[in-house]
Amino acid sequence: MRVIQVRQFGSPDVLMLEQTPEPQASPGQAVISVEIAGVLFAETMARAGNYPVPLPFVPGLEVAGRVIQVGAGGDESLIGQRVVARTNGLGGYAEQAVVDVTNIFRIPDDLSFEQAVGVFSSGQTAMHVLSTVQIEAGDSVLITAAAGSTASLLVQLVKQAGVRTVIGAARGKEKLAVVSRLGADAVVDYSDSNWVDEIRKLTDGKGAGVVLDAVGGDIGRQAFEVTANGRGKFVVYGWASGSGIALQTQELTMRGITAIGALGKGLTKTPEAMRQHADFALQEAAAGRLVAEIGQTYPLERAADAHAALEARQTIGKVLLIPS
């Protein structure tokens, strides 16, 4: 079968199309014929050598397709089922992928493979982020990278929670148009030098009561600056810029801001709780209340192009690979 292999760390060009034997499921596992594989920003970082992943490896954390094999003693009723699943961190960029049965989720009948992957991991992350912070109806909420796969779902979920003002920050008119369509009350372009001033205007000079940031770097620092004093909450769930921001305890104390590390809190959650987040996202998508923005799809052999586009911030919403 065809897979994308990484034999050395480096630029997207190290993603090479190769042929390997078809995988076999061990007890407690299943093999999925992959219809769609999600492409995550974290996978670009692993490819570049920023995570301790042993070489060689096949990237890919999330896949959707049909179960074609289960391990000895496994549930035969899974065979033929439409499912979305999390791999053990590797193996998704392939025509077939092995997953643990405990990481399989059945796709609701009315949901496409594309939408299932679009809301699966990203929806789980979005639900987890929201579970770490109490957001009140009267709050103004600023979401950075709002056209991204997770943040675009956060825009919808926060708006549906009845928040007074949802502000989406992104770069460029095309992305801002998507964020508006998904329900943001206001959008700001942080390629404009005065975007922080615009946030203050939108919040009557108070700043955002809640900031959800996955960018870090200069954008993250500016988002922190515009977090409301007194009761503001600054929630970090990533650093797509490649760097975090330094927060001084004295500054947090004097400004009265609560900083929340959402990713770290996720490590304390039980697998059952995280599974509930993913199940909720899938059911909301099936009901039409949560929509994944599918921005770009690539054939498997163009995985390098998908990574390059992600790293260049040229993508909108979810990026997908199609192995067939």
C-alpha positions, 0 to 999 in steps of 0.5 A: 500500500502507499504511505507517506514516510519521513526518514529524516527531519526537515522541510516538507520535501522530506515527506516521501511517497513509498510502498509498504506491506498492508498492516495487520491488526493485533488483538485490541486493534483494527485496520481502517481503509482510509478515505480521509486523513486529517493534517494537523499543525503539530504534524508539521512540527514533528516532521521538522524534528521539534518532537521526539519522534523516532525515525522513520515514521508515517505521520498522521493522527486522525483518519476516517474510513471503513474498518476492514479488519479486527484483531484476534478476538475483536468485535467483528461487527466493526467490519464495514462500519464508517468510523473516524479514529485516532491513531497512536500518533502515527500512521494516518498518511496511508491507504490503510491505518492501524488503530486501537479499538478504543480510539474508534468512533462510529460516524453518524449516518448523516455525516460525511467522512470529511466533516467527521475528520473536520470536527473530530480532533479539532472539536475535541480540543475546542470542547476541552478548551471551553471546559477549562474556562467559565465563559459568561453570557455578558463576556466579550471573547477574542479568538485568535487564528479564528479561521483555523481548524480548531478556532473556527469551531470555537467561534461557533461553540462560543456564539451558541453559548450565548456570549454577547460579543465574539471577536475573531482575529485572523489574517486577510480578507478571505479568512475574515469573511469565513470567520464572519460567516461562522458567526463572529460578531466582529472580525479584526485583521491582525496584519493591521498595525492597529488591530489591538486598538480595534479590539479596545473599541469593540469592547468599549475600552475594557479589552476582551473578557476572555482570550482564546489563543493558539498562536503565541509569539507577537500575536499572542503577546498583543492578545494578552495586552488586550485582555481585560484588567480585573477579571480577564482570562487568558487561555493558551492552547497552542503556539502556532507561531513557534514560540510562547509568550513570557508572562510575569506573575507580577503583571498577572497580579497587578492586572488581575488576569487569570492565565489558563494553560488549557493543554496542560489541563487536558493531561489530567482529564480521563480518557472517558471525558475526552471521548465525551468531547469528541462524541459531542462534536460528532453529534453536533456536526451530524445535527448541523449545529457544528460545521467544519470549514474544509479549506483544502484537500490534497491527494496523498502524494501531495502531502508536502504541499499540504504541510507547506501551505499550513506552515505558510499560513495559507490554509483555512479551516481543516486540511485533508489528505485523500489517499485513494 
